[in-house]
Amino acid sequence: MRRERDQALARWTTFGVGGPARTLWTAERDEELVEAAEAGATVLAGGSNVLVSDAGLADVVLVRTRGLSIADDGVTVTAAAGEPWDDVPALAARLGLWGVECLSGIPGSVGATPVQNVGAYGQEVSDTIREVRAWDRPAGRAVTLTPRELAFGYRDSALKGAHAGRFLVLSVVFSLRRERGPAPAYQELATALGPGGGATPAEVRDVVIALRRRKGMVLDTNDPDTRGAGSFFTNPTLGAAALDALRALAGAVPAHAAPDGRAKVPAAWLIERAGFTKGYARAGAAISSKHALALTSRGGAAADVFALAREIRDGVRARLGVTLVPEPVLLGFDEPL
């Protein structure tokens, strides 16, 4: 396994910021990944959902395990943790399989998707996960975790919550479908697809990528609006009393029913309603010019992104009474956002 000293982590994150790693490991096999993690290294895969502090980190292991296969049944896909996530919906589209087409174009690695329960346009990765193979650190052995054990929620799972730090994802098994699922739940996607509902998984994938690209959420070295982590805050879900309080302050609210009976409110709407417009900038960070929910680095430091995020969070809370929660993982900071 390759080990390097004092390597800048900025080159390994989509924000393009972050201080050095004292030791940077590169793991291309599961046993190497386990070895580095057991030695205390911070696990970093696609780098698309993290903000690393300017102080950097002690030891970091890059997850570069590979492997993507489909079983004889034609619908079961197994992917290594280090496999780029978009390889999965790309394979599904080529084979005409349903289940992950709305998750196309999302950066990052396969291993991160069950942790965060990645989702977009009404789909979540938990809709298709059959099992996760992981290393149980306290037990010192590989285990297989079922969806029930993973306890998926909105942008959440037991890997992120109750069992944070216990399991190291090694691979994920997905069960896709040959049959078309329900019509798109998001009006934006339904409108883009047009009437009739006859699109193939490949056609849905193309439309989703086009929509994401217009929002600056498809990585592009020529587009400064993609120098970030996509959506920086999760969409808050509010109970009836909190929703009524928000309406009293803001008037009509674009709320959508959540499965638990509460209402989901677009964080982008809250940000703009609180006075933070697209392109709003402070020091070396800015809100994307394409989407209010994306924070971007403009050649500054991680501290600039952190400060902008805190300003937005505090402003939304002060003006609208809603506290936004960050979606990316913050690494190496002395205090939480």
Residue, then its C-alpha position, 0 to 999 in steps of 0.5 A: m500500500r502506498r504511503e506519502r507524507d505531508q500531502a495536501l488534501a485539497r486535491w482530493t476534495t471537490f471543494g478544492v480546499g483543505g490542509p495537509a495529511r501527515t500520512l496519506w495512504t492509498a488502499e486498492r484492496d479491502e485488507e489495505l483499507v481495513e489496515a489503514a482504518e484500524a491504524g486510525a486513518t480518516v477514510l476519504a473516498g470521492g471527497s465530494n461530501v466533505l469539508v476539510s479544515d485548513a489545519g488538515l488531518a493526521d492520517v488519511v486513507l484514500v479508498r481506491t478499491r474497485g469492482l462492479s459486477i452484475a449477477d446471473d439474475g440480471v438485476t443484482v449489482t455489487a459494487a466496491a466501496g471505492e467505485p465511483w458512484d455514477d458507474v452504478p446508474a450508468l451501468a443500470a441505464r445501459l442494461g435498461l434497469w430501473g431504481v437508480e436513474c434519478l441518482s445519476g450524476i451525483p459525485g462521490s463513491v459507492g461506499a459513501t452512499p449508504v452512510q448518507n442515504v444519498g437521494a435526488y428527485g424522489q429516489e434514495v439509494s436505500d430504495t435499492i440496497r439489498e445489503v452492505r458488506a462492512w468491517d465491524r471494527p470492535a468485532g474485528r471481522a467482516v459482516t453483512l448488514t441488512p436494510r433494517e439494520l442500516a435504519f435508513g432515514y432522510r439523508d441518514s442511516a445507522l452508519k451515520g447515527a447510532h453506529a457512526g465510526r463502528f462500521l467501514v463499508l467495503s461493498v454494497v449490493f443493489s437490487l434493481r428492477r426490469e419493471r418501470g417504477p412510479a412516475p417521477a415524484y418531482q415536478e421539475l423532472a416530470t416536466a422535463l421528461g414530458p407527457g406520456g411516461g415512456a422514457t427509458p432509464a437511459e433517457v431519464r438518466d440523461v435528463v437528470i444529468a442535464l438538470r443537475r448540470r444547469k444547477g452546477m451539480v455535475l463536476d466540471t473543472n471549467d465551471p466554478d459553481t461545481r467547486g463544492a459539495g453539491s447541496f450544503f444543507t439538508n431540506p428541513t422537515l417541520g412539524a405542524a407548529a413549526l410550519d405554522a410559525l414559519r408561515a406567520l413569518a414568511g407567508a406561503v411556504p412551498a412545503h411537501a408532505a414527508p413520510d412521517g406526517r411532517a412537511k419538508v421545506p426546500a432549504a434553497w427557498l429558506i436561504e433565498r427568503a432569508g436574503f441570501t441570493k445566488g452568487y452571494a459572496r464573502a471572502g473566498a467563498a460564495i453561494s453558487s450562481k445557479h443554485a442557492l443550496a450549493l456553497t462553493s470555494r472561490g479560491g479561498a480557504a476552508a475557513d471561508v466556506f465554513a464562515l459563509a455556511r455559518e452566516i447563512r445558518d444563523g441568518v435563516r434561523a434569525r429571520l425564519g426560525v428554522t435551523l439548517v443542518p449541514e449535509p457534508v461531513l466537516l473534518g478537522f474543525d475545532e467546533p461544529l457548524 
